[in-house]
Amino acid sequence: MGPEEFHYLDKFNNQYFKNMREVRISSLYWVWDNLSSNSGSIRRKTIIELIPYPSLSKLLSELESEERYEDCQVVWDIMNLYEEHEKRGIYKQLF
């Protein structure tokens, strides 16, 4: 791999991950809206099994450093689901 290929690969990866993070945040909004409205399209257990808690924690710290507090609230609310299940012993370590 030459320096030019490395430059474009690095440029692609940074933009790609930035876009994926925004998609992830919008997906978390969708998850929280469906869960809070009790529409039945998603269950708490499904959220806990599919979204790793450490990744939510990392996302929350990134959003706090960018001062995106509205997004932080949604991530925090979803993280509170995990704490409830951990207290009951239902949450299992996936990763």
C-alpha positions, 0 to 999 in steps of 0.5 A: 500500500502506497502513501496515497492509498493510505491517505484515502483509506484513512479519509474514508474510514473517518467519514464512514465511522462518523456517519455510522455513529450518527445512524446509530444515534438515530437508531437509539432514538427509534428504539427509545421511542418505540419502547417508551410508547409501548408499541410492542415492536421491541422488547427490553430484553431484545435491547439488552441482548443486542446493544452492548452496555460498554458501547453505550457508555463509550458513546455517552462519554463521546456525546458529553465531550461534544456537548450533545446533551439531547442525545446524551439523555436518550443514551442515558435512558437506555443505559438505565434499562441495563441497570434495572436488569443487572439488579435483578440478575437477568442481564448477561455479559455478552462481550 
